[in-house]
């Protein structure tokens, strides 16, 4: 819910997509099902997500 609310309040439709990348990487940490190149792409998305959050602080 918080991600949807944040996305709506900020008018940033990228936030949910970036959040999903972070969730997928977290799940993959335990399940190890993503290929390496997808993990690398996801890492870039997570960096972008963290940067967006830092700007809100």
C-alpha positions as a Markdown table, in Angstrom:
| # | Residue | x | y | z |
|---|---|---|---|---|
| 1 | Unk | 0.0 | 0.0 | 0.0 |
| 2 | Unk | 2.7 | 2.4 | 0.9 |
| 3 | Unk | 4.4 | 2.1 | -2.5 |
| 4 | Unk | 1.1 | 2.9 | -4.3 |
| 5 | Unk | 0.4 | 5.8 | -2.0 |
| 6 | Unk | 3.9 | 7.2 | -2.5 |
| 7 | Unk | 3.7 | 6.8 | -6.3 |
| 8 | Unk | 0.3 | 8.6 | -6.4 |
| 9 | Unk | 1.5 | 11.4 | -4.1 |
| 10 | Unk | 4.7 | 12.0 | -6.1 |
| 11 | Unk | 3.1 | 11.4 | -9.5 |
| 12 | Unk | 5.9 | 9.0 | -10.2 |
| 13 | Unk | 4.7 | 5.8 | -12.0 |
| 14 | Unk | 8.2 | 4.3 | -11.9 |
| 15 | Unk | 8.2 | 3.8 | -8.1 |
| 16 | Unk | 6.1 | 0.6 | -8.2 |
| 17 | Unk | 8.2 | -0.9 | -11.0 |
| 18 | Unk | 11.4 | -0.2 | -9.1 |
| 19 | Unk | 9.9 | -1.6 | -5.9 |
| 20 | Unk | 9.1 | -4.8 | -7.7 |
| 21 | Unk | 12.7 | -5.1 | -8.8 |
| 22 | Unk | 13.8 | -4.8 | -5.2 |
| 23 | Unk | 11.3 | -7.4 | -4.1 |
| 24 | Unk | 12.3 | -9.8 | -6.8 |
| 25 | Unk | 16.0 | -9.5 | -5.9 |
| 26 | Unk | 15.1 | -10.1 | -2.3 |
| 27 | Unk | 13.2 | -13.2 | -3.1 |
| 28 | Unk | 16.0 | -14.4 | -5.4 |
| 29 | Unk | 18.5 | -14.0 | -2.6 |
| 30 | Unk | 16.8 | -17.0 | -0.9 |
| 31 | Unk | 15.6 | -18.9 | -4.0 |
| 32 | Unk | 18.4 | -18.3 | -6.5 |
| 33 | Unk | 16.2 | -18.5 | -9.6 |
| 34 | Unk | 17.2 | -15.4 | -11.6 |
| 35 | Unk | 20.0 | -15.5 | -14.2 |
| 36 | Unk | 23.0 | -13.2 | -13.4 |
| 37 | Unk | 22.2 | -10.7 | -16.2 |
| 38 | Unk | 18.7 | -10.2 | -14.8 |
| 39 | Unk | 20.1 | -9.7 | -11.3 |
| 40 | Unk | 22.5 | -7.0 | -12.7 |
| 41 | Unk | 19.7 | -5.2 | -14.4 |
| 42 | Unk | 17.6 | -5.4 | -11.2 |
| 43 | Unk | 20.5 | -4.0 | -9.2 |
| 44 | Unk | 20.4 | -0.9 | -11.4 |
| 45 | Unk | 16.7 | -0.5 | -10.8 |
| 46 | Unk | 17.2 | -0.8 | -7.0 |
| 47 | Unk | 19.9 | 1.8 | -7.1 |
| 48 | Unk | 17.4 | 4.1 | -8.9 |
| 49 | Unk | 14.7 | 3.3 | -6.3 |
| 50 | Unk | 17.0 | 4.1 | -3.4 |
| 51 | Unk | 18.0 | 7.4 | -5.0 |
| 52 | Unk | 14.4 | 8.4 | -5.4 |
| 53 | Unk | 13.8 | 7.6 | -1.7 |
| 54 | Unk | 16.9 | 9.5 | -0.6 |
| 55 | Unk | 15.5 | 12.6 | -2.3 |
| 56 | Unk | 12.4 | 12.3 | -0.1 |
| 57 | Unk | 14.4 | 12.5 | 3.2 |
